[in-house]
Amino acid sequence: MSADEAFLRHLLGGVVLKPEQMRFDRTEDGRGILFRIHLAKPDMPLVIGKAGQSIKALRLIMKMHAKDGPAIAEAGGV
């Protein structure tokens, strides 16, 4: 597990109801790092938040965390 994934797991662990069902797919390319987050169905709205504000905040936190490391690519979808 990478440091980025451990940090993301730590952040989401306090938000979701079923942290044992969280799964991450990490992909790197020329643009940066992309995490695909797989959650239990009831956890999806908790992570996305009202009008997507929670997931936007999560992206910002991850960008700040990676500031000195590799860039994080913006994905078209969540």
mmCIF file as gemmi writes it, N, C-alpha and C atoms, coordinates in Angstrom:
data_model
loop_
_atom_site.group_PDB
_atom_site.id
_atom_site.type_symbol
_atom_site.label_atom_id
_atom_site.label_alt_id
_atom_site.label_comp_id
_atom_site.label_asym_id
_atom_site.label_entity_id
_atom_site.label_seq_id
_atom_site.pdbx_PDB_ins_code
_atom_site.Cartn_x
_atom_site.Cartn_y
_atom_site.Cartn_z
_atom_site.occupancy
_atom_site.B_iso_or_equiv
_atom_site.pdbx_formal_charge
_atom_site.auth_seq_id
_atom_site.auth_asym_id
_atom_site.pdbx_PDB_model_num
ATOM 1 N N . MET Axp A 1 ? 0.853 -1.177 0 1 0 ? 1 A 1
ATOM 2 C CA . MET Axp A 1 ? 0 0 0 1 0 ? 1 A 1
ATOM 3 C C . MET Axp A 1 ? 0.901 1.243 0 1 0 ? 1 A 1
ATOM 4 N N . SER Axp A 2 ? 0.612 2.153 -0.903 1 0 ? 2 A 1
ATOM 5 C CA . SER Axp A 2 ? 1.39 3.389 -0.997 1 0 ? 2 A 1
ATOM 6 C C . SER Axp A 2 ? 1.007 4.343 0.134 1 0 ? 2 A 1
ATOM 7 N N . ALA Axp A 3 ? 1.848 5.333 0.36 1 0 ? 3 A 1
ATOM 8 C CA . ALA Axp A 3 ? 1.561 6.335 1.388 1 0 ? 3 A 1
ATOM 9 C C . ALA Axp A 3 ? 0.295 7.122 1.027 1 0 ? 3 A 1
ATOM 10 N N . ASP Axp A 4 ? 0.111 7.388 -0.272 1 0 ? 4 A 1
ATOM 11 C CA . ASP Axp A 4 ? -1.091 8.098 -0.717 1 0 ? 4 A 1
ATOM 12 C C . ASP Axp A 4 ? -2.345 7.297 -0.411 1 0 ? 4 A 1
ATOM 13 N N . GLU Axp A 5 ? -2.286 5.998 -0.689 1 0 ? 5 A 1
ATOM 14 C CA . GLU Axp A 5 ? -3.443 5.149 -0.436 1 0 ? 5 A 1
ATOM 15 C C . GLU Axp A 5 ? -3.717 5.032 1.062 1 0 ? 5 A 1
ATOM 16 N N . ALA Axp A 6 ? -2.674 4.934 1.868 1 0 ? 6 A 1
ATOM 17 C CA . ALA Axp A 6 ? -2.843 4.866 3.32 1 0 ? 6 A 1
ATOM 18 C C . ALA Axp A 6 ? -3.498 6.145 3.844 1 0 ? 6 A 1
ATOM 19 N N . PHE Axp A 7 ? -3.074 7.293 3.312 1 0 ? 7 A 1
ATOM 20 C CA . PHE Axp A 7 ? -3.653 8.571 3.722 1 0 ? 7 A 1
ATOM 21 C C . PHE Axp A 7 ? -5.123 8.648 3.316 1 0 ? 7 A 1
ATOM 22 N N . LEU Axp A 8 ? -5.43 8.238 2.093 1 0 ? 8 A 1
ATOM 23 C CA . LEU Axp A 8 ? -6.81 8.251 1.61 1 0 ? 8 A 1
ATOM 24 C C . LEU Axp A 8 ? -7.673 7.298 2.439 1 0 ? 8 A 1
ATOM 25 N N . ARG Axp A 9 ? -7.142 6.118 2.744 1 0 ? 9 A 1
ATOM 26 C CA . ARG Axp A 9 ? -7.864 5.141 3.563 1 0 ? 9 A 1
ATOM 27 C C . ARG Axp A 9 ? -8.145 5.719 4.954 1 0 ? 9 A 1
ATOM 28 N N . HIS Axp A 10 ? -7.175 6.439 5.505 1 0 ? 10 A 1
ATOM 29 C CA . HIS Axp A 10 ? -7.351 7.079 6.816 1 0 ? 10 A 1
ATOM 30 C C . HIS Axp A 10 ? -8.452 8.146 6.771 1 0 ? 10 A 1
ATOM 31 N N . LEU Axp A 11 ? -8.432 8.981 5.74 1 0 ? 11 A 1
ATOM 32 C CA . LEU Axp A 11 ? -9.439 10.034 5.604 1 0 ? 11 A 1
ATOM 33 C C . LEU Axp A 11 ? -10.844 9.453 5.481 1 0 ? 11 A 1
ATOM 34 N N . LEU Axp A 12 ? -11.008 8.479 4.602 1 0 ? 12 A 1
ATOM 35 C CA . LEU Axp A 12 ? -12.332 7.922 4.345 1 0 ? 12 A 1
ATOM 36 C C . LEU Axp A 12 ? -12.811 6.996 5.46 1 0 ? 12 A 1
ATOM 37 N N . GLY Axp A 13 ? -11.881 6.416 6.203 1 0 ? 13 A 1
ATOM 38 C CA . GLY Axp A 13 ? -12.246 5.496 7.275 1 0 ? 13 A 1
ATOM 39 C C . GLY Axp A 13 ? -13.147 6.129 8.324 1 0 ? 13 A 1
ATOM 40 N N . GLY Axp A 14 ? -13.002 7.423 8.544 1 0 ? 14 A 1
ATOM 41 C CA . GLY Axp A 14 ? -13.833 8.117 9.515 1 0 ? 14 A 1
ATOM 42 C C . GLY Axp A 14 ? -15.168 8.58 8.964 1 0 ? 14 A 1
ATOM 43 N N . VAL Axp A 15 ? -15.366 8.455 7.666 1 0 ? 15 A 1
ATOM 44 C CA . VAL Axp A 15 ? -16.58 8.943 7.019 1 0 ? 15 A 1
ATOM 45 C C . VAL Axp A 15 ? -17.555 7.811 6.702 1 0 ? 15 A 1
ATOM 46 N N . VAL Axp A 16 ? -17.02 6.693 6.236 1 0 ? 16 A 1
ATOM 47 C CA . VAL Axp A 16 ? -17.875 5.605 5.764 1 0 ? 16 A 1
ATOM 48 C C . VAL Axp A 16 ? -18.386 4.735 6.912 1 0 ? 16 A 1
ATOM 49 N N . LEU Axp A 17 ? -19.483 4.04 6.655 1 0 ? 17 A 1
ATOM 50 C CA . LEU Axp A 17 ? -20.079 3.15 7.647 1 0 ? 17 A 1
ATOM 51 C C . LEU Axp A 17 ? -19.435 1.768 7.629 1 0 ? 17 A 1
ATOM 52 N N . LYS Axp A 18 ? -18.942 1.356 6.468 1 0 ? 18 A 1
ATOM 53 C CA . LYS Axp A 18 ? -18.353 0.026 6.303 1 0 ? 18 A 1
ATOM 54 C C . LYS Axp A 18 ? -16.932 0.143 5.732 1 0 ? 18 A 1
ATOM 55 N N . PRO Axp A 19 ? -15.977 0.579 6.558 1 0 ? 19 A 1
ATOM 56 C CA . PRO Axp A 19 ? -14.614 0.771 6.047 1 0 ? 19 A 1
ATOM 57 C C . PRO Axp A 19 ? -13.955 -0.525 5.573 1 0 ? 19 A 1
ATOM 58 N N . GLU Axp A 20 ? -14.398 -1.662 6.085 1 0 ? 20 A 1
ATOM 59 C CA . GLU Axp A 20 ? -13.813 -2.933 5.662 1 0 ? 20 A 1
ATOM 60 C C . GLU Axp A 20 ? -14.142 -3.268 4.213 1 0 ? 20 A 1
ATOM 61 N N . GLN Axp A 21 ? -15.143 -2.603 3.631 1 0 ? 21 A 1
ATOM 62 C CA . GLN Axp A 21 ? -15.522 -2.849 2.242 1 0 ? 21 A 1
ATOM 63 C C . GLN Axp A 21 ? -14.892 -1.858 1.262 1 0 ? 21 A 1
ATOM 64 N N . MET Axp A 22 ? -14.091 -0.92 1.771 1 0 ? 22 A 1
ATOM 65 C CA . MET Axp A 22 ? -13.419 0.034 0.88 1 0 ? 22 A 1
ATOM 66 C C . MET Axp A 22 ? -12.339 -0.688 0.079 1 0 ? 22 A 1
ATOM 67 N N . ARG Axp A 23 ? -12.248 -0.34 -1.193 1 0 ? 23 A 1
ATOM 68 C CA . ARG Axp A 23 ? -11.208 -0.877 -2.059 1 0 ? 23 A 1
ATOM 69 C C . ARG Axp A 23 ? -10.742 0.247 -2.981 1 0 ? 23 A 1
ATOM 70 N N . PHE Axp A 24 ? -9.463 0.288 -3.256 1 0 ? 24 A 1
ATOM 71 C CA . PHE Axp A 24 ? -8.898 1.335 -4.096 1 0 ? 24 A 1
ATOM 72 C C . PHE Axp A 24 ? -8.153 0.72 -5.27 1 0 ? 24 A 1
ATOM 73 N N . ASP Axp A 25 ? -8.329 1.296 -6.429 1 0 ? 25 A 1
ATOM 74 C CA . ASP Axp A 25 ? -7.521 0.964 -7.611 1 0 ? 25 A 1
ATOM 75 C C . ASP Axp A 25 ? -6.692 2.204 -7.917 1 0 ? 25 A 1
ATOM 76 N N . ARG Axp A 26 ? -5.385 2.059 -7.877 1 0 ? 26 A 1
ATOM 77 C CA . ARG Axp A 26 ? -4.464 3.177 -8.101 1 0 ? 26 A 1
ATOM 78 C C . ARG Axp A 26 ? -3.828 3.022 -9.474 1 0 ? 26 A 1
ATOM 79 N N . THR Axp A 27 ? -3.909 4.077 -10.28 1 0 ? 27 A 1
ATOM 80 C CA . THR Axp A 27 ? -3.343 4.078 -11.618 1 0 ? 27 A 1
ATOM 81 C C . THR Axp A 27 ? -2.466 5.321 -11.776 1 0 ? 27 A 1
ATOM 82 N N . GLU Axp A 28 ? -1.293 5.14 -12.343 1 0 ? 28 A 1
ATOM 83 C CA . GLU Axp A 28 ? -0.405 6.265 -12.639 1 0 ? 28 A 1
ATOM 84 C C . GLU Axp A 28 ? -0.227 6.373 -14.138 1 0 ? 28 A 1
ATOM 85 N N . ASP Axp A 29 ? -0.225 7.609 -14.627 1 0 ? 29 A 1
ATOM 86 C CA . ASP Axp A 29 ? 0.086 7.848 -16.032 1 0 ? 29 A 1
ATOM 87 C C . ASP Axp A 29 ? 0.858 9.16 -16.124 1 0 ? 29 A 1
ATOM 88 N N . GLY Axp A 30 ? 1.008 9.675 -17.296 1 0 ? 30 A 1
ATOM 89 C CA . GLY Axp A 30 ? 1.763 10.902 -17.496 1 0 ? 30 A 1
ATOM 90 C C . GLY Axp A 30 ? 1.142 12.127 -16.827 1 0 ? 30 A 1
ATOM 91 N N . ARG Axp A 31 ? -0.157 12.063 -16.555 1 0 ? 31 A 1
ATOM 92 C CA . ARG Axp A 31 ? -0.844 13.206 -15.939 1 0 ? 31 A 1
ATOM 93 C C . ARG Axp A 31 ? -0.797 13.174 -14.426 1 0 ? 31 A 1
ATOM 94 N N . GLY Axp A 32 ? -0.582 11.999 -13.836 1 0 ? 32 A 1
ATOM 95 C CA . GLY Axp A 32 ? -0.538 11.917 -12.384 1 0 ? 32 A 1
ATOM 96 C C . GLY Axp A 32 ? -1.091 10.601 -11.886 1 0 ? 32 A 1
ATOM 97 N N . ILE Axp A 33 ? -1.691 10.64 -10.698 1 0 ? 33 A 1
ATOM 98 C CA . ILE Axp A 33 ? -2.225 9.457 -10.032 1 0 ? 33 A 1
ATOM 99 C C . ILE Axp A 33 ? -3.743 9.548 -10.007 1 0 ? 33 A 1
ATOM 100 N N . LEU Axp A 34 ? -4.384 8.43 -10.294 1 0 ? 34 A 1
ATOM 101 C CA . LEU Axp A 34 ? -5.844 8.36 -10.249 1 0 ? 34 A 1
ATOM 102 C C . LEU Axp A 34 ? -6.231 7.232 -9.303 1 0 ? 34 A 1
ATOM 103 N N . PHE Axp A 35 ? -7.066 7.546 -8.322 1 0 ? 35 A 1
ATOM 104 C CA . PHE Axp A 35 ? -7.613 6.54 -7.428 1 0 ? 35 A 1
ATOM 105 C C . PHE Axp A 35 ? -9.069 6.316 -7.794 1 0 ? 35 A 1
ATOM 106 N N . ARG Axp A 36 ? -9.427 5.06 -8.005 1 0 ? 36 A 1
ATOM 107 C CA . ARG Axp A 36 ? -10.838 4.684 -8.137 1 0 ? 36 A 1
ATOM 108 C C . ARG Axp A 36 ? -11.221 4.077 -6.804 1 0 ? 36 A 1
ATOM 109 N N . ILE Axp A 37 ? -12.263 4.628 -6.199 1 0 ? 37 A 1
ATOM 110 C CA . ILE Axp A 37 ? -12.682 4.21 -4.869 1 0 ? 37 A 1
ATOM 111 C C . ILE Axp A 37 ? -13.926 3.346 -4.998 1 0 ? 37 A 1
ATOM 112 N N . HIS Axp A 38 ? -13.869 2.154 -4.449 1 0 ? 38 A 1
ATOM 113 C CA . HIS Axp A 38 ? -15.008 1.241 -4.453 1 0 ? 38 A 1
ATOM 114 C C . HIS Axp A 38 ? -15.529 1.154 -3.02 1 0 ? 38 A 1
ATOM 115 N N . LEU Axp A 39 ? -16.813 1.47 -2.839 1 0 ? 39 A 1
ATOM 116 C CA . LEU Axp A 39 ? -17.417 1.527 -1.509 1 0 ? 39 A 1
ATOM 117 C C . LEU Axp A 39 ? -18.696 0.713 -1.466 1 0 ? 39 A 1
ATOM 118 N N . ALA Axp A 40 ? -19.165 0.449 -0.247 1 0 ? 40 A 1
ATOM 119 C CA . ALA Axp A 40 ? -20.484 -0.141 -0.067 1 0 ? 40 A 1
ATOM 120 C C . ALA Axp A 40 ? -21.52 0.895 -0.518 1 0 ? 40 A 1
ATOM 121 N N . LYS Axp A 41 ? -22.626 0.435 -1.048 1 0 ? 41 A 1
ATOM 122 C CA . LYS Axp A 41 ? -23.652 1.334 -1.597 1 0 ? 41 A 1
ATOM 123 C C . LYS Axp A 41 ? -24.094 2.415 -0.599 1 0 ? 41 A 1
ATOM 124 N N . PRO Axp A 42 ? -24.335 2.089 0.682 1 0 ? 42 A 1
ATOM 125 C CA . PRO Axp A 42 ? -24.772 3.145 1.62 1 0 ? 42 A 1
ATOM 126 C C . PRO Axp A 42 ? -23.699 4.209 1.891 1 0 ? 42 A 1
ATOM 127 N N . ASP Axp A 43 ? -22.44 3.891 1.593 1 0 ? 43 A 1
ATOM 128 C CA . ASP Axp A 43 ? -21.36 4.844 1.845 1 0 ? 43 A 1
ATOM 129 C C . ASP Axp A 43 ? -21.172 5.861 0.723 1 0 ? 43 A 1
ATOM 130 N N . MET Axp A 44 ? -21.679 5.561 -0.449 1 0 ? 44 A 1
ATOM 131 C CA . MET Axp A 44 ? -21.487 6.451 -1.61 1 0 ? 44 A 1
ATOM 132 C C . MET Axp A 44 ? -21.956 7.885 -1.341 1 0 ? 44 A 1
ATOM 133 N N . PRO Axp A 45 ? -23.197 8.096 -0.867 1 0 ? 45 A 1
ATOM 134 C CA . PRO Axp A 45 ? -23.622 9.481 -0.642 1 0 ? 45 A 1
ATOM 135 C C . PRO Axp A 45 ? -22.817 10.187 0.454 1 0 ? 45 A 1
ATOM 136 N N . LEU Axp A 46 ? -22.286 9.426 1.404 1 0 ? 46 A 1
ATOM 137 C CA . LEU Axp A 46 ? -21.484 10.036 2.466 1 0 ? 46 A 1
ATOM 138 C C . LEU Axp A 46 ? -20.175 10.586 1.909 1 0 ? 46 A 1
ATOM 139 N N . VAL Axp A 47 ? -19.585 9.875 0.988 1 0 ? 47 A 1
ATOM 140 C CA . VAL Axp A 47 ? -18.309 10.309 0.41 1 0 ? 47 A 1
ATOM 141 C C . VAL Axp A 47 ? -18.526 11.411 -0.624 1 0 ? 47 A 1
ATOM 142 N N . ILE Axp A 48 ? -19.575 11.299 -1.418 1 0 ? 48 A 1
ATOM 143 C CA . ILE Axp A 48 ? -19.847 12.312 -2.433 1 0 ? 48 A 1
ATOM 144 C C . ILE Axp A 48 ? -20.332 13.607 -1.788 1 0 ? 48 A 1
ATOM 145 N N . GLY Axp A 49 ? -21.254 13.51 -0.848 1 0 ? 49 A 1
ATOM 146 C CA . GLY Axp A 49 ? -21.758 14.69 -0.148 1 0 ? 49 A 1
ATOM 147 C C . GLY Axp A 49 ? -22.793 15.452 -0.949 1 0 ? 49 A 1
ATOM 148 N N . LYS Axp A 50 ? -23.372 16.43 -0.303 1 0 ? 50 A 1
ATOM 149 C CA . LYS Axp A 50 ? -24.397 17.258 -0.938 1 0 ? 50 A 1
ATOM 150 C C . LYS Axp A 50 ? -23.758 18.094 -2.046 1 0 ? 50 A 1
ATOM 151 N N . ALA Axp A 51 ? -24.276 17.947 -3.243 1 0 ? 51 A 1
ATOM 152 C CA . ALA Axp A 51 ? -23.787 18.661 -4.434 1 0 ? 51 A 1
ATOM 153 C C . ALA Axp A 51 ? -22.305 18.379 -4.691 1 0 ? 51 A 1
ATOM 154 N N . GLY Axp A 52 ? -21.821 17.223 -4.226 1 0 ? 52 A 1
ATOM 155 C CA . GLY Axp A 52 ? -20.443 16.829 -4.487 1 0 ? 52 A 1
ATOM 156 C C . GLY Axp A 52 ? -19.4 17.556 -3.664 1 0 ? 52 A 1
ATOM 157 N N . GLN Axp A 53 ? -19.819 18.255 -2.623 1 0 ? 53 A 1
ATOM 158 C CA . GLN Axp A 53 ? -18.867 19.053 -1.86 1 0 ? 53 A 1
ATOM 159 C C . GLN Axp A 53 ? -17.863 18.212 -1.082 1 0 ? 53 A 1
ATOM 160 N N . SER Axp A 54 ? -18.278 17.055 -0.573 1 0 ? 54 A 1
ATOM 161 C CA . SER Axp A 54 ? -17.347 16.214 0.188 1 0 ? 54 A 1
ATOM 162 C C . SER Axp A 54 ? -16.251 15.655 -0.709 1 0 ? 54 A 1
ATOM 163 N N . ILE Axp A 55 ? -16.62 15.173 -1.881 1 0 ? 55 A 1
ATOM 164 C CA . ILE Axp A 55 ? -15.611 14.605 -2.782 1 0 ? 55 A 1
ATOM 165 C C . ILE Axp A 55 ? -14.69 15.7 -3.325 1 0 ? 55 A 1
ATOM 166 N N . LYS Axp A 56 ? -15.214 16.897 -3.531 1 0 ? 56 A 1
ATOM 167 C CA . LYS Axp A 56 ? -14.368 18.022 -3.958 1 0 ? 56 A 1
ATOM 168 C C . LYS Axp A 56 ? -13.347 18.354 -2.872 1 0 ? 56 A 1
ATOM 169 N N . ALA Axp A 57 ? -13.794 18.352 -1.615 1 0 ? 57 A 1
ATOM 170 C CA . ALA Axp A 57 ? -12.883 18.628 -0.498 1 0 ? 57 A 1
ATOM 171 C C . ALA Axp A 57 ? -11.833 17.528 -0.391 1 0 ? 57 A 1
ATOM 172 N N . LEU Axp A 58 ? -12.24 16.287 -0.609 1 0 ? 58 A 1
ATOM 173 C CA . LEU Axp A 58 ? -11.309 15.166 -0.563 1 0 ? 58 A 1
ATOM 174 C C . LEU Axp A 58 ? -10.242 15.303 -1.657 1 0 ? 58 A 1
ATOM 175 N N . ARG Axp A 59 ? -10.656 15.681 -2.844 1 0 ? 59 A 1
ATOM 176 C CA . ARG Axp A 59 ? -9.686 15.902 -3.938 1 0 ? 59 A 1
ATOM 177 C C . ARG Axp A 59 ? -8.693 16.997 -3.574 1 0 ? 59 A 1
ATOM 178 N N . LEU Axp A 60 ? -9.183 18.079 -2.977 1 0 ? 60 A 1
ATOM 179 C CA . LEU Axp A 60 ? -8.316 19.182 -2.583 1 0 ? 60 A 1
ATOM 180 C C . LEU Axp A 60 ? -7.31 18.731 -1.521 1 0 ? 60 A 1
ATOM 181 N N . ILE Axp A 61 ? -7.776 17.98 -0.535 1 0 ? 61 A 1
ATOM 182 C CA . ILE Axp A 61 ? -6.884 17.48 0.518 1 0 ? 61 A 1
ATOM 183 C C . ILE Axp A 61 ? -5.82 16.569 -0.078 1 0 ? 61 A 1
ATOM 184 N N . MET Axp A 62 ? -6.219 15.706 -0.992 1 0 ? 62 A 1
ATOM 185 C CA . MET Axp A 62 ? -5.251 14.805 -1.616 1 0 ? 62 A 1
ATOM 186 C C . MET Axp A 62 ? -4.246 15.584 -2.47 1 0 ? 62 A 1
ATOM 187 N N . LYS Axp A 63 ? -4.682 16.64 -3.141 1 0 ? 63 A 1
ATOM 188 C CA . LYS Axp A 63 ? -3.755 17.471 -3.919 1 0 ? 63 A 1
ATOM 189 C C . LYS Axp A 63 ? -2.743 18.135 -3.001 1 0 ? 63 A 1
ATOM 190 N N . MET Axp A 64 ? -3.219 18.637 -1.865 1 0 ? 64 A 1
ATOM 191 C CA . MET Axp A 64 ? -2.317 19.283 -0.907 1 0 ? 64 A 1
ATOM 192 C C . MET Axp A 64 ? -1.335 18.271 -0.323 1 0 ? 64 A 1
ATOM 193 N N . HIS Axp A 65 ? -1.8 17.067 -0.076 1 0 ? 65 A 1
ATOM 194 C CA . HIS Axp A 65 ? -0.949 16 0.46 1 0 ? 65 A 1
ATOM 195 C C . HIS Axp A 65 ? 0.143 15.625 -0.545 1 0 ? 65 A 1
ATOM 196 N N . ALA Axp A 66 ? -0.19 15.653 -1.819 1 0 ? 66 A 1
ATOM 197 C CA . ALA Axp A 66 ? 0.747 15.247 -2.867 1 0 ? 66 A 1
ATOM 198 C C . ALA Axp A 66 ? 1.56 16.412 -3.417 1 0 ? 66 A 1
ATOM 199 N N . LYS Axp A 67 ? 1.426 17.584 -2.84 1 0 ? 67 A 1
ATOM 200 C CA . LYS Axp A 67 ? 2.074 18.786 -3.363 1 0 ? 67 A 1
ATOM 201 C C . LYS Axp A 67 ? 3.56 18.566 -3.631 1 0 ? 67 A 1
ATOM 202 N N . ASP Axp A 68 ? 4.248 17.896 -2.727 1 0 ? 68 A 1
ATOM 203 C CA . ASP Axp A 68 ? 5.679 17.666 -2.912 1 0 ? 68 A 1
ATOM 204 C C . ASP Axp A 68 ? 5.968 16.371 -3.653 1 0 ? 68 A 1
ATOM 205 N N . GLY Axp A 69 ? 4.933 15.585 -3.912 1 0 ? 69 A 1
ATOM 206 C CA . GLY Axp A 69 ? 5.117 14.312 -4.595 1 0 ? 69 A 1
ATOM 207 C C . GLY Axp A 69 ? 4.544 14.372 -5.991 1 0 ? 69 A 1
ATOM 208 N N . PRO Axp A 70 ? 4.071 13.248 -6.494 1 0 ? 70 A 1
ATOM 209 C CA . PRO Axp A 70 ? 3.501 13.204 -7.849 1 0 ? 70 A 1
ATOM 210 C C . PRO Axp A 70 ? 2.18 13.968 -7.933 1 0 ? 70 A 1
ATOM 211 N N . ALA Axp A 71 ? 1.864 14.459 -9.113 1 0 ? 71 A 1
ATOM 212 C CA . ALA Axp A 71 ? 0.621 15.192 -9.335 1 0 ? 71 A 1
ATOM 213 C C . ALA Axp A 71 ? -0.551 14.217 -9.339 1 0 ? 71 A 1
ATOM 214 N N . ILE Axp A 72 ? -1.726 14.708 -8.958 1 0 ? 72 A 1
ATOM 215 C CA . ILE Axp A 72 ? -2.938 13.897 -8.985 1 0 ? 72 A 1
ATOM 216 C C . ILE Axp A 72 ? -3.779 14.368 -10.154 1 0 ? 72 A 1
ATOM 217 N N . ALA Axp A 73 ? -4.108 13.471 -11.051 1 0 ? 73 A 1
ATOM 218 C CA . ALA Axp A 73 ? -4.859 13.824 -12.246 1 0 ? 73 A 1
ATOM 219 C C . ALA Axp A 73 ? -6.333 14.003 -11.916 1 0 ? 73 A 1
ATOM 220 N N . GLU Axp A 74 ? -6.944 14.947 -12.559 1 0 ? 74 A 1
ATOM 221 C CA . GLU Axp A 74 ? -8.389 15.146 -12.433 1 0 ? 74 A 1
ATOM 222 C C . GLU Axp A 74 ? -9.094 14.117 -13.309 1 0 ? 74 A 1
ATOM 223 N N . ALA Axp A 75 ? -10.05 13.446 -12.748 1 0 ? 75 A 1
ATOM 224 C CA . ALA Axp A 75 ? -10.829 12.468 -13.514 1 0 ? 75 A 1
ATOM 225 C C . ALA Axp A 75 ? -12.133 13.114 -13.954 1 0 ? 75 A 1
ATOM 226 N N . GLY Axp A 76 ? -12.655 12.662 -15.066 1 0 ? 76 A 1
ATOM 227 C CA . GLY Axp A 76 ? -13.926 13.183 -15.551 1 0 ? 76 A 1
ATOM 228 C C . GLY Axp A 76 ? -15.071 12.812 -14.643 1 0 ? 76 A 1
ATOM 229 N N . GLY Axp A 77 ? -15.039 11.637 -14.042 1 0 ? 77 A 1
ATOM 230 C CA . GLY Axp A 77 ? -16.096 11.182 -13.152 1 0 ? 77 A 1
ATOM 231 C C . GLY Axp A 77 ? -15.528 10.763 -11.821 1 0 ? 77 A 1
ATOM 232 N N . VAL Axp A 78 ? -16.416 10.433 -10.93 1 0 ? 78 A 1
ATOM 233 C CA . VAL Axp A 78 ? -16.004 10.031 -9.586 1 0 ? 78 A 1
ATOM 234 C C . VAL Axp A 78 ? -15.831 8.553 -9.536 1 0 ? 78 A 1
